[in-house]
Amino acid sequence: MSQDNLRISVNGICCGNSIVRAQKAIKAIEDVNKVRIDLANKLAHIEGGPDPEAVVAGLIGAGFPAVYEPAG
């Protein structure tokens, strides 16, 4: 799959522990290469080629309400 950069809005992230849990949920998704969580803006920046809906579903399953924000 092609290399993409996704931005996912993630609620419920408030501390280092929740960042680790969110990163673990995202990294479990196929084709994720790198994850960076922006705590101040509640955003997950994801490099790779994962299906955005799979990432959102994984975050929701881990207890983090999430929304895909397409670039543009």
Residue pairs with C-beta under 8 A, 6 or more apart in sequence:
1 31
1 48
1 49
1 50
2 49
3 33
3 47
3 48
3 49
4 47
4 48
4 49
4 50
5 45
5 46
5 47
5 71
6 44
6 45
6 46
6 50
6 52
6 55
6 68
7 43
7 44
7 45
7 46
7 68
7 69
7 71
8 26
8 43
8 44
8 46
8 52
8 55
8 56
8 59
8 66
8 67
8 68
8 69
9 42
9 43
9 66
9 67
9 68
9 69
10 22
10 37
10 42
10 43
10 44
10 59
10 64
10 65
10 66
11 42
11 64
11 65
11 66
12 18
12 63
12 64
12 65
13 19
13 22
13 37
13 39
13 42
13 64
14 39
18 64
19 37
19 39
21 62
21 63
21 64
22 37
22 44
22 59
22 62
22 64
23 35
23 37
24 62
25 58
25 59
25 61
25 62
25 64
26 32
26 35
26 44
26 46
26 55
26 58
26 59
27 35
28 58
29 50
29 51
29 54
29 55
29 58
30 50
30 51
30 54
31 48
31 49
31 50
31 51
32 46
32 47
32 48
32 50
32 55
33 47
33 48
34 46
34 47
34 48
35 44
35 45
35 46
35 47
36 44
36 45
36 46
37 43
37 44
37 45
38 44
38 45
43 69
44 55
44 59
44 66
46 55
52 68
52 70
53 68
55 66
55 68
56 66
56 67
56 68
59 65
59 66
60 66
